[in-house]
Each structure stands twice: as C-alpha cells, then as structure tokens.
C-alpha cells in the first residue's frame, strides 16, 4: 500500500506528522508517523474492526476496498479537497451521481448525468464498468 504522506507529497498537499484519520464515528482508520510506520483499519457499521494492515506487512481480516480484479486498491487515495474521503467513498458518490434518474414535465424518465464516448464500443464498456462498480458498492 502506498503511504498517505507520499500521496500528499505528489498532490502538493501540506501536512504534518502524525497523520491521523478517523471516520464519522471517531474510529481511527489511518495513522502514519514521521518514521514511515503506518497502519490502516476498516470497520463495519457497528464499529467492529473488520480489517487491519500495517507497514510491516501484517494483515488481518478482509479489506472491503477491492478492485474488480480482486486486488486491493493501492492506498486509500484521498479525494481533494477533503483528505478524509476514501477512494471507495468517491466511487460510491460518482456512481450515485450517474445513477440519478429524474422525470421531465411530460412524465418521461431521464438521467441528467452521463459519460459519453465517440467510440460506441468504449461507451458500451464504460456502461458495463459502471454497472459492475454499482453492483460492487451496494
């Protein structure tokens, strides 16, 4: 896993050690010190720890942040400008925005947000990727 401090440096984000991130419940989800040691934790909706990983290579539990290929997503890349937002959270929000369905004045359903491609095959592949992302995040 890529250290959060490395990601912050690449993005030009100022930070100080220790880097400590907590979720909305106050559970610590990431910690990194100036020596480069770090750990990350994931929790279920009841606040029970479901995954732990540290810089020494120790892993316990099952990470929920996995890609379609089953590999752990590199790092918990933070969305700007909110560095506490996880990649999972950004993906879920992106899918939510693409999944919005509204009704016009004449009663016709439509989706106000979309991604398009001038290549029909790529457009079909993107749609399938979005559908799979939605399935995986539900």
ZISUL-V224882 format. One record per pair of residues at least 4 apart in sequence whose C-alpha atoms are under 7 Angstrom apart, sorted by the first residue. I is the first residue (numbers start at 1). J is the second residue. If there is no record, write none. Layout:
# ZISUL-V224882
I|J + I|J
This chain:
# ZISUL-V224882
1|74 + 1|75 + 2|6 + 2|74 + 2|75 + 3|7 + 3|75 + 4|8 + 5|9 + 6|10 + 7|11 + 8|12 + 8|13 + 9|13 + 17|33 + 17|34 + 18|31 + 18|32 + 18|33 + 18|34 + 19|31 + 19|32 + 19|33 + 20|30 + 20|31 + 20|32 + 21|28 + 21|29 + 21|30 + 21|31 + 21|84 + 22|26 + 22|27 + 22|28 + 22|29 + 22|30 + 23|27 + 23|28 + 23|29 + 29|40 + 29|41 + 29|42 + 30|39 + 30|40 + 30|41 + 31|38 + 31|39 + 31|40 + 32|36 + 32|37 + 32|38 + 32|39 + 33|37 + 33|38 + 37|55 + 38|54 + 38|55 + 39|53 + 39|54 + 39|55 + 40|52 + 40|53 + 40|54 + 41|49 + 41|51 + 41|52 + 41|53 + 42|49 + 42|50 + 42|51 + 42|52 + 43|47 + 43|48 + 43|49 + 43|50 + 43|51 + 44|48 + 44|49 + 44|50 + 50|61 + 50|62 + 51|60 + 51|61 + 51|62 + 51|63 + 52|59 + 52|60 + 52|61 + 53|57 + 53|58 + 53|59 + 53|60 + 54|58 + 54|59 + 65|72 + 65|73 + 65|88 + 66|70 + 66|71 + 66|72 + 66|73 + 67|71 + 67|72 + 67|73 + 76|86 + 76|87 + 77|86 + 77|87 + 78|83 + 78|84 + 78|85 + 78|86 + 78|87 + 79|83 + 79|85 + 79|86 + 79|87 + 79|90 + 85|89 + 85|90 + 86|90 + 87|91 + 88|92 + 89|93 + 90|94 + 91|95 + 92|96 + 92|137 + 93|97 + 94|98 + 95|99 + 95|130 + 95|134 + 96|100 + 97|113 + 98|113 + 98|114 + 100|111 + 101|109 + 101|110 + 101|111 + 102|109 + 102|110 + 102|111 + 103|107 + 103|108 + 103|109 + 103|110 + 104|108 + 104|109 + 116|123 + 117|122 + 117|123 + 119|123 + 120|124 + 121|125 + 122|126 + 123|127 + 124|128 + 125|129 + 126|130 + 127|131 + 128|132 + 129|133 + 130|134 + 131|135 + 132|136 + 133|137 + 134|138
